[in-house]
Amino acid sequence: MSMGKKLRALMRDGKHHFTPGITTPLHAMIAEKAGFEFTYMGGYDVSLTLLGLPDVGLITGPEMVANAGNIARSVNIPVIADADTGYGNAINVIRTVRDFEAAGVAAIHIEDQVSPKRCGHVAGKMVIPMDEAVGKIRAAVDARKNPDFVIIARTDAVAAVGGGLDEAIRRAKAYAKAGADMIFPEFPNSDIDMPKRFAAEVHKEFPDLPLYFNYSSNLKWYESGITFDDIANIGFKLMHVSLAGLRTSMQGMFEYAADLKARGAIAEIEYEKKLINHPMGTSFDFAGFPKIMALEEKYLPADELKKKYQPGK
């Protein structure tokens, strides 16, 4: 089954599904090992990790495609990739879709912000005219070679300059009519009232249309206490926790680095002890070295193997 088919099966199975937002193949492999059924690569994450730059439209399409391709090759679960604005107009979107599809991801989402865009939870967002955005979705749908490749239309209109909830609903319906397989609205806070009304209004006209939710790490869910079940109950099908891989990596690396700076080798010795019998196992095993050695044993000459793996070497 193709990754697109796998994702579409999740979209139709009557359940809701969530996943941590990831940045790298390593993050994706960890998410898969933890049992998640799909994963999501975000632009904010990749821009900061690969370039050391904020999510304000500075990363390019080829850079995002290359990273997404590495992630897709590393796991056997569907990958949803952030394709930002499609990196231009409707004509540019054609190439964007074909490049991401060739990279092996299951889906992309294209947003209706102006270019250069900015993070969906940063002030100053602006959206392009709806007719132009509809044309980009139509181009994306027509450009895919495999009909199972999923096109997700994202609207940032709720919190954009001159936008609002009604405008986001209007755009969502237009994108659905243009052929989008799923709609992804961005919301500016952790209040459930706007997502609830959005889902209700869209589902009046498109009752079977899957909706995607960004459980954004910027929205202080610890204050509202809203859960994934709550979001699913108002009509959202798939969701991710944004920046999950990025934030946990930042926190863990900083805490280790600060401890190492303060205590030297003792910090490393104590850290090594923490990893004994950890579910992740050793980095050697997780990286796949045993598999490589098994392939070498299968395909390389016996004499070469003896030289490579002499006792004690």
N, C-alpha and C positions, 0 to 999 in steps of 0.2 A: 504494500500500500504506500502510495506517495505521501510525503509530508503534508501536502495540501489536503489530501483525503483524510489523513489522520486528524488534522485540525478541524475540518468540516464535520467529522464524526463527533468531536467534542462540542461543536456548535449546535448539534442536533440531538444530543443524548438526554435532554430533559434535566440535566444537572447544571450547576455552576462550577466554574473552575478558576483557580487563581494560581499565581506563580510569582517568585521574586524577580524583579527587574535585574538583568545582568549586563555585564560589559564585555567579558572575555570568554574564550573557549573554556578556560578553567572554571569560571563561574558557572557556565552552562553545564559542564560535566558534574559539578557539585550538585546543582539543582536536579539533574537527572538522577543522580545517585540517591538523593533525598526523596525521590518518588514523584516529583512533579511531572505532569503530563504534557506541558509545553513550556516554552521560555520566551522571554521578551528582551530584545536589545534596544536600549534607549539612546537617543542622540546626545543628551546631556552627559550621560555616563561616558560615551565613547569620546566625545570632544575633550572632556577633562582628562581622561585616562591616556589617550593617544597623543593629544596635542598640548595638554596643560592649559587649555583655553575654555572659557565659558561658552554656554550654549546660546550663541547669538548669530548663528549662521556662518561660522567660520570654517567648519569642517565641510569637506566636499563629498559629493556623491561617490566617486571611486574609493575614497577612504572608508566610507560607511559600508559600501558593498564588499570590500576586501575583508573587513572585520566580520561582517555578517556571514560571509562565506566560510571563514575559519571556524566560526561558531557552529554553523550548520554541519560542517564536516566532522565535528568533534562529538556529536550527540545523535541519538536515534529518537528524538522527540521533536515536534514541530517548533520552528523558530519564527516568531513575529518580529519584524525589523522596522524600526523607525526610519521612514524615508523623507522626513522633514516636509518641505514644500514640493518635493519631486524634483528639486534643483533647477527650477526654471518654469517655463510656461508648459502648455499642454504638449508641445512637441518634445520638450526635454523630458517630460514624464514618460513618453514612449520608451526612450532609452533606459530611463531609471527602472521601469518595470522589468524590462528584458534583462537588465544586468542583475537585479536582485533575484529574479526567477532563475537565471542561469547559475547564481551563487548557491542555490539549493535551499533557500528559506521557504517557508510555507506561506507567508503573508507579509505584506507591508501596509503601513498606514501613511496616507498623504494628507497633510493639513491645509487649511485654507488661509493661512497667514500670508502677509506680504513677504517678499524676499529682499534683504536678509531677514529671517525670522528670529525669534527669541524663545527662550524657555517658556512653556505654557503657563508657568506660575510666576512670571516676572511682569511687572507693570510695563505699560507702553505697547502692548500687542495691538496690531492692526491686521485686518483681514482684507483679502481681495474681493472684488465684486462677486456676487453669487454666480452669475452667468459664467464668469471666467473659471471659478472653482468647479462648476458642473462640467465644463469642457475638459478640465484636467481629469476628473473621475471617469468621464466617458473615454478619454484617451487611454487611461490606465486599464480599463476593462477590455478595450479592443486590442491593446498591445500584448496582453499575456498570451502565451502559446498553449499553456495547459489550463483548461477551464477550472481545474481544482485549485489553482493559485488564488489566494484570497486577497481581495482588494478591500481595505478598510479606509473609510473616509472619516477623517478627524475634523471636527470644527472647533475653533477657538473663539467663536463669536460671543459666547456668554460673557466673557470678561474683556472683550476687545473694545477699542475705542469706537463708539458709535454702534455697538452691538447690544447684546442682552439676551435673555433666555428665549424670548419669542423669536428673535432672529436666528438663534441656534436651532430651534425647532423647525423653522421654515427651511433652513439650509439642510438639515438632516433629511427631511422629506424629499427635497430636491436631489440630494446625493443618492438616496435610495432609488428614486426614479431613474437616475443615470446609470444604475447597475451596481452600486456598491454592495458588497456582500455583508458588511457590518458597519455600524456607525459608532464612532468614538468621540463623545463630547468631553471637553475639558471644563471643569468647574473650579471656581475660585476659592472655595472654602469647604469645610467638612460638614456643612449643613445638608441634611438629606432631602430637604424640601425641593430644591431645584432639580436634582437628579430624578426625584419621584415624578415631578410634573413633566419633565422632559420625556421620560420613558412612557408615561401614560399618553401624552399627546402623540408621540411618534407611533406607538402601538395601536392607536385608534385607526390609523390609516394603513399601517404595515404590521399586523399582529405577530407575524413570524420573523420579523427582522431582528437578528441578534445585535445586542448592544454591548459595547466594550467600556470598561471603567478603569480609570487610573486612580488607584488608591495612593495618591501622591504623598510622598514623605514630607512635603512642605505644608501640609494642611492640618497638622496637630490633631490626629485622630484620638490621641489620649485625652483630649478635652471633650470630644463628642461621644466617644465610646462606640461609634457605629462599626458594625462588624461586616464581614463578607456576606454572611447570611442576610443581614439587613439590606445590603445592596442588591443581592440576588432576588430578594423578595419583592423589590420594586421594579424588577424587569431587566437587570443586567446579567449577561451570560458569562463573559470572560473578564478577568481583571488581573492587574499586576500591581505589586508594591514597587513604586518607582525608586530607583537608586539603591536597591537593596544590596546588590553586590558591591557597588561603589562605597556606600557608607560603612558596611561591615569591614571592608578591606582597609579603608582609611582609619577607622577606629582601632582595628586589631594591629595594623602596622605601626601606628603612632604609639600605642601602649607598649608594644614590644621594643620599638626603637628608644623610647624614653627610658624604659627599664634597662636596656642594654647600655645606654649611655651612662646611667647612674651606677650600675652594679657590675658592668663588664661581663666576664665569662660566666659568673654565677647565674645571671639572668638567662643565658642560653642553656645552661645545665638544667635549671629548673623548668624551663620551657620544654626541653626534650622529654623530661619526665612526664609532663602533662599529656604528651602525644602518645605515650605507651598505651596500646590497646584502644586507641581512639577509633571510632567508626570509619574515619577516612583512611585508616591504615597509614602506610609510609608513602611519601611522595614518589619514591622509586616504583612502588606497585601501582599507585594511582596514575602515574604518567604512562604506564603501559610497557615498561621495560621487559617484564616476563613474556609478554606477547611477542615482542620483537625477537627475544632470544629463541622462542619457539619457532618463529618463522625462519630464523637463521639456521636452526637445526634441521628444518625441513628442506631448505633450498641451498645452503652453502656447502662446499666440499668439506668432508670430514676432517681433512688435514688442516684446513683453514680454521675450523672450529677449535681444534686442539691447540693451535697457536694462540687463538684469541682468548681461550679460557683455560690456560694452564693452571694446574693446582697452585693456589697461593697467589695468583695474579689477579 
